[in-house]
Amino acid sequence: MIKIGRASMLVATGFLLQVLSSPGLAEETKIRPGMIIQFKTATPACFSREGLQEYLTYLARREKAKAKAMLFESGGNKCITLPPTKKFKVISAEYNPGSIVALLQIVGADVTSPEGTWTFSTGAVPVSQ
């Protein structure tokens, strides 16, 4: 079992703040389905859209113990932490009008599946295969 320390929770809180305060983005720079991406830092992702919403709600309320308990690394079964060393394929990308941050559904770069984990595009960059 991997221990999630204070630094990891600070990263998750910073992630939440970025998601909530991002300005608009030009259409040509948006992440789109079919792109291969990689995250700059470890990023939380959940197995359902609802799980991601629950995770972010806990962080917004500063209920860090509840958010941490959702992570697979802490014995939870709703969310995981994606490593910055792995590449992912975007299978869905949803933007609110004027937003830089998208709700992404992703799978491993070499995986073919209609279902994946849910995360936000914060810290994601397109990469070549």
HELIX and SHEET records of a PDB file:
HELIX    1   1 ARG A    6  LEU A   20  1                                  15    
HELIX    2   2 GLU A   27  THR A   29  5                                   3    
HELIX    3   3 ARG A   49  ALA A   60  1                                  12    
HELIX    4   4 LYS A   64  MET A   70  1                                   7    
HELIX    5   5 PHE A   72  SER A   74  5                                   3    
SHEET    1   A 5 THR A 117  PHE A 120  0                                        
SHEET    2   A 5 ALA A 102  GLY A 108 -1                                        
SHEET    3   A 5 PHE A  88  TYR A  95 -1                                        
SHEET    4   A 5 ILE A  36  PHE A  39 -1                                        
SHEET    5   A 5 ALA A 124  PRO A 126 -1                                        
SHEET    1   B 2 THR A  43  CYS A  46  0                                        
SHEET    2   B 2 CYS A  79  LEU A  82 -1                                        
END                                                                             
